[in-house]
């Protein structure tokens, strides 16, 4: 009897042991299955999140490309056409003697008002001095810091605050002459640069860019149109945005308040002005705007409120510029995100 009870007791122990193992194995498999599920589910979620982020990136790129696509005439809504007409009316009603050329650099949107009218260009020619020589330096043909022009008495002129600090007989680098010509509109510096470049060479260079009126009129400054000055501004923009060595230099010398009629507390234009007799002109680049543009306003208001004329016209053009992009943003949003 004792042996039977011992065997039964042993069997119970064995069965309990086996049951414990089975429970342990079951718990292990259950835990592993749960763990596997926990690994698998996030994998699906991560894949979906990656797809969502990729789609979002693609949409953002498509939206940006949509904003920057070339302007089409059919984008001029009735509201935009009305704004163009209101700028025309504003100039006419105020009896402004002015010509205007605005161009959005990204899309090619333009506004023109008598943009081909010929004016005495005054110091606007100095921007052509600068872009010609800087492009020569970019191409490796000259060195702005080692090549010089000798300052002689024949170059002494009024309105030359940069060269007034230099001595007759001194060798002036091309970089310094360009700086004076643009930042303080130095007349002596321009004449020195013009002799270095060559009158016909500078004229041919302007024409090669597409200008129709350059160095005509019989002196060393010549005539200009708003259409042509915008051509020079776009070349300046190309240098500023594409050349790491000379772009910052050109931008810095165009960043000045030397009779800058554009600048206000809220608007900054990198510019070059010109004035003589009745002529006052200001041309420049809006580089700080999300959508940069070139603007040329040539006037006969040197002695009759040029600041009011330039700022008033520019303010209305800025409104037109902003309205165009608000309309385009709406169109692009619908095309990319709602279709």
C-alpha positions as CSV (number, residue, x, y, z in Angstrom):
1,X,0.0,0.0,0.0
2,X,2.8,2.4,0.8
3,X,4.4,1.7,-2.5
4,X,1.2,2.5,-4.4
5,X,0.7,5.7,-2.6
6,X,4.3,6.6,-3.3
7,X,3.8,5.9,-7.0
8,X,0.6,8.0,-7.1
9,X,2.4,10.8,-5.3
10,X,5.3,10.6,-7.8
11,X,2.8,10.7,-10.7
12,X,1.2,13.8,-9.3
13,X,4.6,15.5,-9.0
14,X,5.4,14.5,-12.6
15,X,2.0,15.8,-13.9
16,X,2.4,19.0,-11.9
17,X,5.8,19.5,-13.3
18,X,4.6,18.9,-16.9
19,X,1.7,21.2,-16.3
20,X,4.0,23.9,-15.0
21,X,6.2,23.5,-18.1
22,X,3.1,23.7,-20.4
23,X,1.9,26.8,-18.6
24,X,5.3,28.4,-18.9
25,X,5.5,27.5,-22.6
26,X,2.0,28.9,-23.2
27,X,2.9,32.1,-21.3
28,X,6.1,32.4,-23.3
29,X,4.3,31.9,-26.6
30,X,1.6,34.3,-25.7
31,X,4.2,36.9,-24.7
32,X,6.2,36.4,-27.8
33,X,3.1,36.6,-30.0
34,X,2.1,39.8,-28.2
35,X,5.7,41.1,-28.6
36,X,5.7,40.2,-32.3
37,X,2.4,42.1,-32.7
38,X,3.8,45.1,-31.0
39,X,6.8,45.1,-33.4
40,X,4.6,44.5,-36.5
41,X,2.0,47.1,-35.9
42,X,4.5,50.0,-35.5
43,X,6.2,48.8,-38.7
44,X,2.9,49.3,-40.6
45,X,2.4,52.7,-38.9
46,X,6.0,53.8,-39.7
47,X,5.5,52.9,-43.3
48,X,2.2,54.9,-43.5
49,X,3.9,57.9,-41.8
50,X,6.8,57.7,-44.3
51,X,4.4,57.7,-47.2
52,X,2.5,60.6,-45.7
53,X,5.7,62.6,-45.2
54,X,6.9,61.8,-48.7
55,X,3.6,62.9,-50.2
56,X,3.7,66.1,-48.2
57,X,7.2,66.8,-49.5
58,X,6.1,66.2,-53.0
59,X,3.2,68.5,-52.6
60,X,5.4,71.3,-51.2
61,X,7.7,71.0,-54.1
62,X,4.8,71.0,-56.6
63,X,3.4,74.1,-54.8
64,X,6.7,75.9,-55.0
65,X,7.1,75.0,-58.6
66,X,3.5,76.3,-59.3
67,X,4.3,79.6,-57.6
68,X,7.4,80.0,-59.7
69,X,6.1,79.0,-63.1
70,X,6.2,81.6,-65.9
71,X,3.4,84.2,-66.0
72,X,0.6,83.7,-68.4
73,X,-1.6,86.5,-69.7
74,X,-4.8,84.7,-68.7
75,X,-3.7,85.0,-65.0
76,X,-4.5,88.7,-65.2
77,X,-7.9,88.7,-63.5
78,X,-10.3,91.5,-63.7
79,X,-9.1,92.7,-60.3
80,X,-5.4,92.7,-61.4
81,X,-6.3,94.5,-64.7
82,X,-8.2,97.1,-62.7
83,X,-5.1,97.6,-60.5
84,X,-2.9,98.1,-63.6
85,X,-5.4,100.7,-64.9
86,X,-5.4,102.4,-61.5
87,X,-1.6,102.8,-61.6
88,X,-1.9,104.4,-65.1
89,X,-4.6,106.7,-63.8
90,X,-2.6,107.6,-60.7
91,X,0.4,108.7,-62.8
92,X,-1.8,110.6,-65.3
93,X,-4.1,112.3,-62.7
94,X,-1.0,113.6,-60.8
95,X,0.6,114.8,-64.0
96,X,3.7,112.9,-63.2
97,X,6.3,113.0,-65.9
98,X,7.6,109.5,-65.4
99,X,8.3,106.1,-67.0
100,X,8.0,102.8,-65.2
101,X,9.2,99.3,-65.7
102,X,8.5,96.6,-63.1
103,X,9.3,92.9,-63.6
104,X,8.9,90.0,-61.2
105,X,12.2,88.1,-61.7
106,X,10.8,84.7,-60.9
107,X,7.7,84.6,-63.1
108,X,8.3,87.4,-65.7
109,X,5.1,89.4,-64.7
110,X,5.5,93.0,-65.8
111,X,4.0,96.4,-65.5
112,X,5.0,99.1,-68.0
113,X,4.2,102.8,-68.3
114,X,5.9,104.6,-71.2
115,X,8.9,102.3,-70.5
116,X,10.5,103.0,-73.9
117,X,10.6,106.8,-73.4
118,X,14.2,108.1,-73.7
119,X,15.6,110.2,-70.8
120,X,19.0,111.6,-70.1
121,X,20.4,108.8,-68.0
122,X,22.7,110.7,-65.7
123,X,24.5,108.3,-63.3
124,X,22.5,105.2,-64.2
125,X,25.3,104.3,-66.6
126,X,27.5,103.5,-63.6
127,X,25.5,100.3,-63.0
128,X,26.7,99.1,-66.4
129,X,30.3,100.0,-65.4
130,X,29.9,97.7,-62.4
131,X,28.3,94.7,-64.0
132,X,30.6,94.7,-67.0
133,X,33.8,94.7,-64.8
134,X,32.4,92.2,-62.3
135,X,31.6,89.8,-65.1
136,X,35.1,90.3,-66.5
137,X,36.4,89.4,-63.1
138,X,34.1,86.3,-62.9
139,X,35.4,85.2,-66.2
140,X,39.0,85.6,-65.0
141,X,40.0,88.3,-67.4
142,X,40.8,90.9,-64.8
143,X,41.5,91.2,-61.1
144,X,39.5,93.9,-59.3
145,X,42.1,94.2,-56.5
146,X,45.3,94.4,-58.4
147,X,44.4,96.3,-61.6
148,X,44.3,100.1,-61.1
149,X,43.7,103.4,-62.8
150,X,45.9,106.4,-62.1
151,X,43.9,109.4,-60.6
152,X,44.9,112.5,-62.6
153,X,43.6,116.0,-62.6
154,X,41.6,115.3,-65.8
155,X,39.3,113.1,-63.8
156,X,38.5,115.7,-61.1
157,X,34.7,116.3,-61.0
158,X,32.1,117.6,-58.6
159,X,29.8,115.1,-56.8
160,X,32.8,112.7,-56.2
161,X,32.8,112.2,-52.5
162,X,34.7,108.9,-52.8
163,X,37.6,110.2,-54.9
164,X,37.8,113.5,-53.0
165,X,39.5,111.5,-50.3
166,X,42.2,110.3,-52.7
167,X,45.3,112.1,-54.0
168,X,46.2,113.1,-57.5
169,X,48.7,110.5,-58.8
170,X,47.4,107.7,-56.6
171,X,46.7,104.3,-58.1
172,X,43.0,103.3,-57.4
173,X,41.9,99.7,-57.7
174,X,39.0,98.8,-59.9
175,X,37.2,97.5,-56.8
176,X,37.4,100.9,-55.1
177,X,36.3,102.7,-58.2
178,X,33.3,100.5,-58.6
179,X,32.5,100.9,-55.0
180,X,32.6,104.7,-55.3
181,X,30.6,104.8,-58.5
182,X,27.7,102.8,-57.1
183,X,27.6,103.5,-53.4
184,X,28.1,107.3,-53.6
185,X,27.6,107.8,-57.4
186,X,31.1,109.2,-57.8
187,X,31.5,111.0,-61.1
188,X,35.3,110.9,-61.1
189,X,35.3,107.1,-60.5
190,X,32.9,106.7,-63.5
191,X,35.2,108.6,-65.8
192,X,38.2,106.5,-64.7
193,X,36.3,103.3,-65.2
194,X,35.0,104.4,-68.6
195,X,38.5,105.1,-69.8
196,X,39.6,101.7,-68.5
197,X,36.8,99.9,-70.2
198,X,36.5,101.9,-73.3
199,X,33.5,103.9,-74.5
200,X,32.6,101.6,-77.4
201,X,33.3,98.5,-75.4
202,X,30.8,99.5,-72.7
203,X,28.2,100.5,-75.3
204,X,28.6,97.2,-77.1
205,X,28.3,95.3,-73.8
206,X,25.0,97.0,-73.0
207,X,23.7,96.3,-76.5
208,X,24.8,92.6,-76.1
209,X,22.5,92.4,-73.0
210,X,19.6,93.7,-75.1
211,X,19.7,97.4,-74.4
212,X,18.4,99.6,-77.2
213,X,19.6,103.0,-75.9
214,X,23.0,103.3,-74.3
215,X,25.7,106.0,-74.3
216,X,23.8,108.1,-76.9
217,X,23.5,111.8,-76.6
218,X,27.1,112.9,-77.0
219,X,28.6,112.6,-73.5
220,X,30.0,110.0,-71.1
221,X,26.7,109.4,-69.3
222,X,24.2,109.1,-72.2
223,X,20.5,108.3,-72.5
224,X,18.5,105.5,-70.9
225,X,15.0,104.0,-71.0
226,X,13.2,102.1,-68.1
227,X,13.2,99.0,-70.3
228,X,16.9,99.0,-70.7
229,X,17.7,99.8,-67.1
230,X,15.7,96.8,-66.0
231,X,17.9,94.7,-68.3
232,X,20.9,95.8,-66.3
233,X,19.1,95.2,-63.0
234,X,18.4,91.6,-64.0
235,X,22.1,91.1,-64.8
236,X,23.0,92.5,-61.4
237,X,20.5,90.1,-59.8
238,X,22.1,87.2,-61.6
239,X,25.5,88.1,-60.2
240,X,24.2,88.7,-56.7
241,X,22.3,85.4,-56.5
242,X,24.6,83.1,-58.5
243,X,28.2,84.2,-57.8
244,X,29.5,83.5,-54.3
245,X,32.6,85.6,-54.7
246,X,31.3,88.8,-56.3
247,X,27.6,88.7,-55.6
248,X,28.0,89.9,-52.0
249,X,30.2,92.7,-53.1
250,X,27.7,94.0,-55.7
251,X,24.8,93.6,-53.2
252,X,26.7,95.6,-50.5
253,X,27.5,98.6,-52.7
254,X,23.9,98.7,-54.0
255,X,22.7,98.7,-50.4
256,X,22.9,102.4,-49.8
257,X,20.8,105.4,-49.0
258,X,22.5,107.7,-51.4
259,X,19.4,109.6,-52.5
260,X,17.4,106.3,-52.4
261,X,13.8,107.4,-53.1
262,X,12.5,103.8,-52.7
263,X,13.4,103.1,-49.2
264,X,10.8,103.4,-46.4
265,X,10.4,101.9,-43.0
266,X,8.9,98.8,-44.5
267,X,10.5,98.6,-48.0
268,X,14.2,98.2,-48.9
269,X,15.5,98.4,-52.4
270,X,19.1,97.8,-53.5
271,X,19.5,100.7,-56.0
272,X,21.3,103.1,-58.2
273,X,20.0,106.6,-58.7
274,X,20.8,109.3,-61.3
275,X,20.0,113.0,-61.4
276,X,20.8,116.0,-63.5
277,X,18.8,119.2,-64.3
278,X,15.2,118.1,-64.2
279,X,16.0,114.4,-64.3
280,X,15.7,112.2,-61.3
281,X,15.7,108.4,-61.8
282,X,15.9,105.5,-59.4
283,X,16.3,101.9,-60.3
284,X,16.8,98.9,-58.1
285,X,16.1,95.3,-56.9
286,X,13.8,94.2,-54.1
287,X,15.9,91.3,-52.8
288,X,14.3,90.8,-49.4
289,X,10.8,90.1,-50.7
290,X,9.8,86.4,-50.9
291,X,9.4,87.1,-54.7
292,X,12.2,89.4,-55.9
293,X,11.6,92.0,-58.6
294,X,13.3,94.7,-60.6
295,X,11.9,98.3,-60.7
296,X,12.9,101.3,-62.7
297,X,11.3,104.7,-62.3
298,X,12.6,107.5,-64.5
299,X,11.3,111.0,-64.0
300,X,11.6,114.7,-64.8
301,X,10.9,115.6,-61.1
302,X,14.4,116.3,-59.7
303,X,13.1,119.8,-58.8
304,X,9.5,118.9,-58.2
305,X,8.9,116.3,-55.6
306,X,10.8,113.3,-56.9
307,X,10.5,111.5,-53.6
308,X,6.7,111.6,-53.6
309,X,6.6,110.6,-57.2
310,X,8.8,107.5,-56.8
311,X,7.4,106.3,-53.6
312,X,3.8,106.8,-54.6
313,X,4.2,104.8,-57.9
314,X,6.3,102.1,-56.2
315,X,3.7,101.7,-53.4
316,X,1.0,100.9,-56.0
317,X,3.2,98.6,-57.9
318,X,4.1,96.7,-54.7
319,X,0.3,96.3,-54.1
320,X,-0.1,94.9,-57.6
321,X,2.9,92.6,-57.0
322,X,1.4,91.3,-53.8
323,X,-2.1,90.9,-55.3
324,X,-0.7,88.8,-58.1
325,X,0.9,86.4,-55.7
326,X,-2.1,86.1,-53.5
327,X,-4.1,85.1,-56.5
328,X,-1.5,82.7,-57.7
329,X,-1.2,81.1,-54.2
330,X,-4.9,80.4,-54.2
331,X,-4.7,78.9,-57.7
332,X,-1.7,76.7,-56.8
333,X,-3.2,75.6,-53.5
334,X,-6.4,74.4,-55.3
335,X,-4.3,72.6,-57.9
336,X,-2.0,70.9,-55.6
337,X,-3.9,70.3,-52.4
338,X,-7.5,70.2,-53.3
339,X,-7.5,68.1,-56.5
